[in-house]
Amino acid sequence: MNVEELNDEELQAELARLKQQFEHSAAQEDASAQTNQLYSEFVRARNEAIRRLIQRSDALPSGE
């Protein structure tokens, strides 16, 4: 698309379309970053739970 050939109305419509596309892309990036953060927190919590379970099992008397 050659923007030099667009009239003001067409240019405004193209700008609005590009703005909406940018905002949608930015929202997807935010959601992805949030998902990554939540997954990282989940992995840390899971690893801590595993570590505690191992500590408890190590503390059990032998033969039990």
N, C-alpha and C positions, 0 to 999 in steps of 0.2 A: 504494500500500500504506500502510495506516494503522498505524504502529508501536505506537500506544497500545493497539491491539486484539490485539497478538501476545502469546502466552504466552512464558515464558522460553526454552523450547526453540526456538520459531519465531524469536524475537529473536536467539538465538545463531546459528541457521542463516543468518539474514539478514545478521548482522554478518560471519560467515565468508565469505558470498558477496561482500559488498562489499569485504572485505579482499582476497580473491583477485582481484577485478576491478581494484582499485587497484594491486596488485602487478604484475598483467599489464600494465596501462597504464604503470606506471613502468618496467618492463623494456623495453617498446616505445620509450619516450622515450630510455632509455639507449642502446639499439641504434641509434636514429636519430641521436643525438648522436655516437656512435662512427663511424657511417657517414659523417656529414658531416665529421668530423675526418680520416678516412682519405682521403676524396675531396679535401679541401683539401691534404693532404700530396701526393697524386698530382698535382694540378694544379701545385703549386709545383715538384715534381721534373720534370714535363713541361716547364714553362716554362724551367727552368734548362737542360734538355737542348737545347731549341730555341735558347736564347741562345748556348750553347756551339757548336752547329752553325753558327750564323750567324757567330760570331767566326772559326771555322775556315775557313769559305768566304770570308770577307773577307780572310783572311791568304793565300789561294792567289794565286799569280802570275796576272796577267791572261792570258787566252787558254787557260787549262787547265780 
